[in-house]
Amino acid sequence: MNSNFLEDKVALITGAGSPNGMGQAIALQLAEHGANIVVSDIEKGTPDPFQKNYGYEFGAYKGLDLAVSKIEDLGRKALAIRADVRNSKDVKSLIKSTRKEFGRIDILVNVAGGAWGTALIKDYEESEFIKTFDVNMFGTFRVCKYALPYLIRKKGVIINFSSGAAKRTNMFYSAYAASKAAIISFTETLAIEYGPRGLRTFALLPGMIETDLSKFEIAATSDILNMPIEEVIRHYKEATPLGIFGKPIDVANLVTFLCSDNASFLTGLSIPVTGGLDIANPVSEIKL
């Protein structure tokens, strides 16, 4: 495969603000193969008390400008746009600015997501449950909706981020798991509706990937179970057939393949990126 097989194509990646995140790894990998890149994230997220307690933050302020610098160092054009996927006006502006700068959209990768108000179902605050859906499912819908006309024109690719939790969830994550499961069905419908016009769509289901989000999850699990962090990590790895955590580049490599002509007869797939965790015992089933 030509190393510049994405030459002159334009990729828009949401949730690309974290230097340690999957979104930014994807942006850099697509740029390495020739694409010009738009990276987007929120200006600054507000953690709920649960997240704040374990040091988790959201937001573009952490690294969008750094991403642009890295992409430009690769010889590609890059643009950073701060947008909240919960806000239709922001999303419309994001798409309009991308079109104005580059004149086209070939690839859309919806990484933006999160979980708020994690709790047992009976204790879940309605507002936090709804917010989780608003970002994960409805945010994905909004970006797809307003980018679709341009992606169809280029017979492009949409990659929506679901989660391994959509298939095998855990306590406290009902809103997150349900919203991510909805993304799978939504992505399949995209494939059915727009496949005849050349658009290909995929849902990715990451497992334990070494990001800020996974560190937060491990820290929270450690506290909830009153177990040392090292023990939590050991249990996660024992529950994973490959016995390791993934890295953002592992996800980025898959995205790059799906955007290539080598995947031209694939669409509508939901693909776990879990090291086998999705077919093994989740951590909640391990005897502690």
Buried (B, 14 or more C-beta within 10 A) or exposed (E): EEEEBBEEBBBBBBBBBBBBBBBBBBBBBBBBBBBBBBBBBBBEBEBBEBBEEBEBBBBBBBBBBBBBEBBEEBEBBBBBBBBBBBBEEBBBBBBEBBBEBBEBBBBBBBBBBBBBBBBEEEEBEEEBBBBBBBBBBBBBBBBBEBBBEBBBBBEBBBBBBBBBBBBBBBEBBBBBBBBBBBBBBBBBEBBEEBEEEBBBBBBBBBBBBBBBBBBBBBBBBBEEBEBEEEEBBEBBBEBBEEEEBBBBBBBBBBBBEBBBEEBEEBBBBBBBBBBEBBEBBBBBEEEE
